[in-house]
Amino acid sequence: MSLSQTLGDLHPVTILILVGACVGCILAVSWASKPAKALVTWNKDTTPAQVADRKIQQIRALTNCHEVAAKLAEMFHTDGAGSWPPRANHEYSTWPAPLRPYRDIYLELAPLIPQPEASLDDETNRARVDSFRAQYRKLLQERVNLIQVTKLLEAANAGRWDVFPRDTYNAFYCCIASSRHAYRWATVPVVKVAQMEQIVDVPIELDEPWTHLQKHFGCESQSGNIMSNMLLNFDAHGQHMFKANMGMTPEMVAAEESFARIFHHAESRALPLYQDMLMAIITFAREDKEACAQHMANITASLRPILGTYYNELHDSKIPMKLWLSRVQGFFAWSAGYFDKEADKMVIYDGLTGNQVLLFIALDAFIDLESYLSPLEQEKTIPAAQRRLVVALKKHSFRRKISEEPKDEAEARIQREFGEIVKRLRAFRSAHRVRSKQYLSTPAPERLPMMAGKSLLGPTMSESLQYLDNFMVGRLQQTI
Ligand code: HEM
């Protein structure tokens, strides 16, 4: 039966009702779709990147009002390439041409770094290290035009970010830092013969750019740090870039990546916390204690998922203990330096360690703890803009301004929140102590006991564990 036949059989009033109903439906759908569209737009506006952008704008707007805001804004600008966590443009085709050989060489030689089984024979290992370094040196000499590279770096250091955008600069920082670690260790698991070297003759193509980069970021260490090798080692889509275990089992590749991700995740979630620290400081200074208490509550709430990343990721089923020491940790150490003639002694640089994670350094300053790292250690490893932020946070910490006997309910809430932050940091430090010992106790017969962040240790790991534990226990006791 056709539609016209059907309609013809119906009473005109029924037809009118049907048409009315259809028009109503269309209007209702179009009305309903408006909020739906609005919702879609609203969702689009609140992607994590957009939320971060908004927070950064809000913080920037306070630059002239408060020193902490100014230091945060400076850090986003200098270290973060306009964002936080720091942005890195690993879209290699957009890099200035003279820089590209560095990435090519890393990717070409990276499969030679890891060994399925570490050899225990020093001669074999010496030959492997020498051969890898000779290949690296040769490719650098053949392909890198150091004059052009230096010109680019000089342009950037003179503020010409149009020729060398900051996010590319950051990716290049990561590239050179990773290349230096590849050259330093040459083989993964790292081996005794490389560990015994106190001075490493790093090729000029890796040394000269490094000097520029370190001058820009304001830390002199020969090694990279958590920012250069961990935070910047992810592209805009969250992909992990420079690896030490390329071509090894999926379990090994995943262990390395998961470890790096802990640092990236922690800092990715830290931005709201930095903003709340700032706002707590400002509102307290304005004597708006109600608002301050709310910002303090936000800080403790943000801490849960941030520390959760550590608790959920750093355990045997995600990062196997049997792999961490030999597959992951060694590559991030440095344990080498130069002979200082004036002081008549060796200066040894340590490598990467969790003690360089801004989140913890900032929290310690906010709750007015003395810094964990000595000023000299900070100057060597922590980027200058991050150090300046921490100094400002410590200077404006208001924790000690709250009397033992709070004057009102809002002050009591602020005090409770400070207590809660301390409690969570203590819980982290206790858990960290237990887990660190477990990870460090795994046998690694191919190497001498070494911490990435503390270089070569005593003759046995069991003796060294006590030494390392002292740092962790000491910090736990100070966290009050
Ligand atoms: C199995 C992996 C890890 C081991 C074995 C380990 C071990 C250690 C050791 C021995 C120290 C004291 C010596 C030093 O300062 O370098 C330390 C300090 C520290 N680590 Fe780790 N760590 C690991 C992973 C992490 C991760 C993933 C984080 C954070 C995301 C972290 C955060 C810290 C912090 C903040 C300190 C400074 C002391 C403190 O604030 O309590 N560590 N770590």
Boltz pocket constraint, residues with backbone or C-beta under 6 A from the ligand:
constraints:
  - pocket:
      binder: B
      contacts: [[A, 259], [A, 262], [A, 263], [A, 266], [A, 310], [A, 314], [A, 324], [A, 353], [A, 354], [A, 355], [A, 356], [A, 357], [A, 360], [A, 372], [A, 429], [A, 432], [A, 435], [A, 436], [A, 437], [A, 439], [A, 440], [A, 451], [A, 453], [A, 454], [A, 468], [A, 469], [A, 471], [A, 472], [A, 475], [A, 476]]
      max_distance: 6.0
